[in-house]
Amino acid sequence: MKIAITGGIGSGKSYVCKKLGEHGITVYDCDKEAKRLMLSSEEIRHGLTKLIGKQAYVDGKPNKPVLAQFLLQSEHNKQLVNAIVHPEVAADFLHSEKQWLESAILFESGFDHRIHFDHVVCVTAPIEVRVTRVMNRDGISREKALEWIHAQMPQEEMLKRSNFEISNDGVTDLDSQINKLLNIINKKNKMVQTILSIAGKPGLYKLVSRGKMNLIVEALDETHKRMPAFSTDRITSLADIAMYTDAEDVPLMTILASIRDKEEGKPVSINFKKCPSKELRDYFAEILPDFDRDRVHDSDIKKLFQWYDILVNNGITDFEEEMKPTEGDNIDNRQEKE
């Protein structure tokens, strides 16, 4: 789950992020990390030098006056710089394994289109509170503070595009608002997930949304690539799969939970891709003692272990609760109903 925090200058969003730290949440600071990447990233260095010229960097460091002058020349220049810097920041955030991100220009920069955020939190404050904070923080005049505030997207527009509001007006209790926010997000995070297998495509996919004739799925790998899936793709929800035993078939979710318990939530401990058939089947017998030896093949067991490792590596371990079947997982069924 990815959550963005935004808010205008003087709203106190950085303070809210500090308060989140008291809950064990580390927030990715876009502004801070962008400055770091402009110094360390060869891709950004090359892009800015090509765009602005060799004067963009001096002694290996960004030439701030030159960059500032270029940015102030036009909105077009600002977007050109964003197109160089923001992809690197987005990639860095995704590789940081952090769930929370802070950005003052989340919407203006189009950063919300580079990364899918499950929730956006807008930190707000009355205009006079914001003006006073900016004046005191930066030692500037009231006129200058207002100029900076009005140069950003209006707070009302930010709030309209967000899912949650935290009022940091200095009066409303901040801790209770944060606790309420975290409770809501935690509940949403525990909602049932539909995990899919798509014939002919490796790995597993998470259902993101449903269209009339297709599904939007997200790969459970390092790319987290999203794409449409159609009825011709032969899509199966893992919650609909069971394995043969000498008695009744056992749901896949139950078997995955047994592997989790045996491995204490860690990936499968044997080299299931290369180990001999006997070792593979002996290990599986510890998981499902009465599996049907004739109808359950080595390839089935290997695929099961592969799926288990993918799920565990993506933090999905509460199989019974998180991966119950939900109506509409199968496109064919949806078409029949519609």
C-alpha positions as CSV (number, residue, x, y, z in Angstrom):
1,M,0.0,0.0,0.0
2,K,1.3,3.5,-1.0
3,I,0.2,6.6,0.9
4,A,1.1,10.2,-0.1
5,I,1.0,13.2,2.2
6,T,0.7,16.6,0.6
7,G,-0.2,20.2,1.7
8,G,0.7,23.7,1.0
9,I,3.6,25.7,2.4
10,G,3.0,26.4,6.1
11,S,0.4,23.7,6.5
12,G,2.8,21.8,8.8
13,K,2.9,18.5,6.8
14,S,6.5,17.9,7.9
15,Y,5.4,18.1,11.5
16,V,2.6,15.5,10.8
17,C,5.3,13.3,9.2
18,K,7.4,13.6,12.4
19,K,4.3,12.6,14.4
20,L,3.9,9.6,12.2
21,G,7.4,8.6,13.1
22,E,6.1,8.1,16.7
23,H,4.0,5.3,15.2
24,G,7.0,3.7,13.6
25,I,6.3,5.1,10.2
26,T,9.2,6.4,8.1
27,V,8.0,8.9,5.5
28,Y,10.0,9.3,2.2
29,D,10.7,13.0,1.8
30,C,10.6,13.8,-1.9
31,D,12.2,17.2,-1.6
32,K,15.1,15.9,0.5
33,E,15.6,12.8,-1.7
34,A,15.4,14.7,-4.9
35,K,18.3,16.9,-3.8
36,R,20.3,13.8,-2.9
37,L,19.6,12.2,-6.2
38,M,20.5,15.4,-8.1
39,L,23.9,15.0,-6.5
40,S,24.4,11.2,-6.9
41,S,22.4,10.1,-10.0
42,E,24.3,10.0,-13.2
43,E,20.9,9.9,-15.1
44,I,19.8,13.2,-13.6
45,R,23.3,14.7,-14.1
46,H,23.3,13.7,-17.7
47,G,19.8,14.9,-18.3
48,L,20.2,18.3,-16.7
49,T,23.5,18.9,-18.4
50,K,22.0,18.1,-21.8
51,L,19.0,20.3,-21.1
52,I,20.7,23.3,-19.5
53,G,24.4,23.0,-20.4
54,K,27.6,22.2,-18.6
55,Q,26.9,25.1,-16.3
56,A,24.2,23.0,-14.6
57,Y,26.9,21.4,-12.4
58,V,30.0,22.9,-10.8
59,D,32.6,20.7,-9.2
60,G,30.2,17.8,-9.5
61,K,27.4,19.6,-7.6
62,P,24.2,21.1,-8.9
63,N,24.7,24.8,-9.7
64,K,21.7,26.1,-7.7
65,P,21.6,29.7,-9.1
66,V,21.7,28.4,-12.7
67,L,19.0,25.8,-12.0
68,A,16.8,28.4,-10.2
69,Q,17.1,30.8,-13.1
70,F,16.2,28.1,-15.6
71,L,13.2,27.0,-13.6
72,L,11.9,30.6,-13.2
73,Q,12.0,31.3,-16.9
74,S,8.8,29.4,-17.7
75,E,6.4,26.7,-16.6
76,H,7.7,24.7,-19.6
77,N,11.2,24.7,-18.2
78,K,9.9,23.5,-14.8
79,Q,8.2,20.6,-16.5
80,L,11.3,19.7,-18.4
81,V,13.3,19.5,-15.2
82,N,10.6,17.5,-13.5
83,A,10.6,15.0,-16.4
84,I,14.3,14.3,-15.7
85,V,14.2,14.3,-11.9
86,H,10.9,12.8,-11.0
87,P,11.2,9.4,-12.7
88,E,14.4,8.9,-10.7
89,V,12.7,10.0,-7.4
90,A,9.7,7.7,-8.2
91,A,12.0,4.7,-8.8
92,D,14.0,5.5,-5.7
93,F,10.8,5.6,-3.6
94,L,9.6,2.3,-4.9
95,H,12.9,0.7,-4.1
96,S,13.0,2.2,-0.7
97,E,10.3,-0.2,0.6
98,K,8.7,2.7,2.3
99,Q,4.9,3.0,2.1
100,W,4.5,6.7,2.9
101,L,5.7,9.7,0.8
102,E,5.7,13.4,1.4
103,S,5.5,15.8,-1.5
104,A,4.4,19.5,-1.5
105,I,3.8,19.4,-5.2
106,L,2.3,16.0,-5.6
107,F,-0.4,17.2,-7.9
108,E,1.2,20.2,-9.6
109,S,4.2,18.0,-10.7
110,G,2.1,15.1,-11.9
111,F,3.9,12.9,-9.4
112,D,0.6,11.3,-8.5
113,H,0.5,9.9,-12.0
114,R,3.9,8.4,-11.8
115,I,3.0,6.3,-8.8
116,H,-0.3,4.8,-7.9
117,F,-1.2,5.9,-4.4
118,D,-3.9,4.0,-2.5
119,H,-4.5,7.0,-0.3
120,V,-3.6,10.7,-0.4
121,V,-3.6,12.7,2.8
122,C,-3.9,16.5,2.7
123,V,-2.6,18.5,5.7
124,T,-4.4,21.8,5.9
125,A,-4.3,25.0,8.0
126,P,-6.0,28.4,7.9
127,I,-4.3,30.9,5.7
128,E,-3.3,33.2,8.6
129,V,-1.8,30.3,10.5
130,R,0.2,29.3,7.4
131,V,1.4,32.9,6.8
132,T,2.6,33.2,10.4
133,R,4.4,29.9,10.3
134,V,6.2,30.8,7.0
135,M,7.2,34.3,8.3
136,N,8.6,32.9,11.5
137,R,10.3,29.9,9.9
138,D,12.0,31.8,7.0
139,G,12.2,35.3,8.5
140,I,10.3,36.9,5.6
141,S,7.6,39.6,5.3
142,R,3.9,38.9,5.3
143,E,3.8,39.9,1.6
144,K,6.5,37.5,0.7
145,A,4.9,34.6,2.6
146,L,1.6,35.3,0.8
147,E,3.4,35.3,-2.5
148,W,4.9,31.9,-1.8
149,I,1.5,30.5,-0.7
150,H,-0.4,31.8,-3.7
151,A,2.3,30.4,-6.1
152,Q,1.2,26.9,-5.1
153,M,-2.0,25.0,-5.9
154,P,-4.9,26.3,-3.8
155,Q,-5.4,24.3,-0.6
156,E,-9.0,23.7,-1.5
157,E,-8.0,22.1,-4.8
158,M,-5.4,19.9,-3.0
159,L,-8.1,18.8,-0.5
160,K,-10.5,18.0,-3.3
161,R,-8.0,15.7,-4.9
162,S,-7.2,13.9,-1.6
163,N,-8.8,11.1,0.3
164,F,-8.2,12.3,3.8
165,E,-7.7,15.6,5.6
166,I,-5.6,16.3,8.7
167,S,-6.3,19.8,10.1
168,N,-3.1,21.2,11.6
169,D,-4.5,24.5,12.7
170,G,-2.8,24.4,16.1
171,V,-6.2,23.9,17.8
172,T,-7.7,20.6,16.6
173,D,-6.1,17.6,18.4
174,L,-3.5,16.3,16.0
175,D,-2.8,12.9,17.7
176,S,-6.5,11.9,17.6
177,Q,-6.7,12.7,13.9
178,I,-3.6,10.7,13.1
179,N,-4.8,7.8,15.2
180,K,-8.1,7.8,13.3
181,L,-6.4,8.0,10.0
182,L,-4.1,5.1,10.8
183,N,-7.1,3.0,12.0
184,I,-8.9,3.6,8.7
185,I,-5.9,2.8,6.6
186,N,-5.1,-0.3,8.5
187,K,-8.6,-1.6,8.1
188,K,-8.5,-0.9,4.4
189,N,-5.1,-2.6,4.2
190,K,-6.6,-5.7,5.7
191,M,-9.4,-5.9,3.1
192,V,-9.6,-9.1,1.0
193,Q,-7.1,-9.3,-1.8
194,T,-7.8,-11.1,-5.0
195,I,-4.6,-12.8,-6.3
196,L,-4.7,-14.2,-9.8
197,S,-2.9,-16.6,-12.0
198,I,-2.9,-15.8,-15.7
199,A,-2.2,-18.7,-18.1
200,G,0.9,-18.2,-20.2
201,K,2.2,-15.4,-18.0
202,P,4.8,-16.1,-15.2
203,G,4.2,-15.2,-11.6
204,L,1.1,-13.9,-9.9
205,Y,-1.1,-10.8,-10.2
206,K,-3.1,-8.7,-7.8
207,L,-6.5,-7.5,-8.9
208,V,-6.6,-3.7,-8.9
209,S,-10.0,-2.9,-10.5
210,R,-12.7,-4.3,-12.7
211,G,-13.9,-3.0,-16.0
212,K,-16.9,-4.2,-17.9
213,M,-14.8,-6.4,-20.3
214,N,-11.5,-6.6,-18.6
215,L,-9.6,-6.5,-15.3
216,I,-6.7,-4.3,-14.3
217,V,-4.0,-6.3,-12.6
218,E,-0.7,-5.6,-11.0
219,A,2.3,-7.9,-11.2
220,L,3.5,-9.2,-7.8
221,D,7.2,-8.6,-8.7
222,E,9.7,-5.8,-8.5
223,T,8.1,-4.0,-11.5
224,H,4.6,-3.8,-10.0
225,K,3.5,-3.3,-13.6
226,R,-0.2,-2.7,-14.3
227,M,-1.9,-4.0,-17.3
228,P,-5.4,-5.1,-18.6
229,A,-6.4,-8.8,-18.6
230,F,-9.2,-10.2,-20.7
231,S,-11.4,-13.3,-20.7
232,T,-9.2,-14.9,-23.4
233,D,-6.2,-14.8,-21.0
234,R,-7.7,-17.6,-18.8
235,I,-7.6,-16.0,-15.5
236,T,-7.9,-17.9,-12.3
237,S,-8.2,-16.7,-8.7
238,L,-6.0,-18.6,-6.3
239,A,-8.9,-18.7,-3.9
240,D,-10.7,-20.9,-6.5
241,I,-7.9,-23.5,-6.7
242,A,-7.8,-26.7,-4.7
243,M,-5.5,-29.7,-4.7
244,Y,-6.4,-33.4,-4.9
245,T,-6.1,-35.6,-1.8
246,D,-7.2,-39.2,-1.2
247,A,-10.4,-37.7,0.4
248,E,-11.8,-34.2,-0.2
249,D,-9.9,-31.6,-2.2
250,V,-8.1,-29.1,0.0
251,P,-8.3,-25.3,-0.8
252,L,-5.0,-23.8,-1.9
253,M,-5.3,-21.2,0.8
254,T,-5.2,-23.9,3.5
255,I,-2.1,-25.5,1.9
256,L,-0.3,-22.2,1.7
257,A,-1.1,-21.6,5.4
258,S,0.4,-25.0,6.2
259,I,3.6,-24.1,4.4
260,R,3.7,-20.8,6.2
261,D,3.4,-22.5,9.5
262,K,6.1,-25.0,8.7
263,E,8.5,-22.4,7.4
264,E,7.6,-19.8,10.1
265,G,6.6,-17.3,7.5
266,K,9.8,-17.6,5.5
267,P,10.2,-18.8,1.9
268,V,10.4,-22.5,1.1
269,S,13.5,-23.9,2.6
270,I,14.2,-26.6,-0.1
271,N,15.5,-25.9,-3.6
272,F,12.3,-27.0,-5.2
273,K,13.4,-26.1,-8.7
274,K,16.3,-28.5,-8.7
275,C,15.8,-31.1,-6.0
276,P,15.0,-34.7,-6.9
277,S,11.4,-35.8,-7.3
278,K,11.5,-37.9,-4.1
279,E,12.8,-35.0,-2.0
280,L,10.2,-32.7,-3.4
281,R,7.3,-35.1,-2.8
282,D,8.6,-36.1,0.7
283,Y,8.7,-32.5,1.7
284,F,5.2,-31.9,0.3
285,A,3.9,-34.9,2.2
286,E,4.9,-33.1,5.4
287,I,2.5,-30.3,4.3
288,L,-0.3,-32.4,2.9
289,P,0.2,-36.0,4.0
290,D,-2.8,-37.5,2.0
291,F,-2.2,-35.7,-1.3
292,D,-3.1,-37.8,-4.3
293,R,0.2,-39.2,-5.6
294,D,-1.3,-40.0,-9.0
295,R,-3.0,-36.7,-9.8
296,V,-0.7,-34.2,-8.1
297,H,2.4,-33.9,-10.3
298,D,5.9,-32.5,-9.5
299,S,5.1,-29.5,-11.7
300,D,2.0,-28.8,-9.6
301,I,4.0,-28.9,-6.4
302,K,6.8,-26.7,-7.8
303,K,4.2,-24.1,-9.0
304,L,2.6,-24.1,-5.6
305,F,6.0,-23.4,-3.9
306,Q,6.8,-20.7,-6.4
307,W,3.5,-19.0,-5.7
308,Y,4.0,-19.3,-2.0
309,D,7.5,-17.6,-2.2
310,I,6.0,-14.8,-4.4
311,L,3.3,-14.1,-1.8
312,V,5.6,-14.2,1.2
313,N,8.1,-11.9,-0.5
314,N,5.2,-9.5,-1.1
315,G,4.2,-9.5,2.6
316,I,1.1,-11.6,2.0
317,T,1.0,-14.3,4.7
318,D,-2.5,-14.2,6.2
319,F,-3.8,-16.3,3.4
320,E,-7.1,-17.4,5.0
321,E,-8.2,-13.8,5.6
322,E,-6.4,-11.8,2.9
323,M,-7.2,-14.0,-0.1
324,K,-10.8,-15.1,0.2
325,P,-12.7,-15.5,-3.1
326,T,-14.6,-12.3,-4.1
327,E,-17.4,-12.0,-6.6
328,G,-16.3,-11.0,-10.0
329,D,-12.7,-12.4,-10.0
330,N,-13.5,-14.4,-13.1
331,I,-14.1,-12.3,-16.2
332,D,-16.3,-15.0,-17.8
333,N,-18.6,-14.9,-14.8
334,R,-18.9,-11.1,-15.0
335,Q,-19.8,-11.3,-18.7
336,E,-22.5,-13.8,-18.0
337,K,-24.0,-11.7,-15.3
338,E,-23.8,-8.6,-17.4
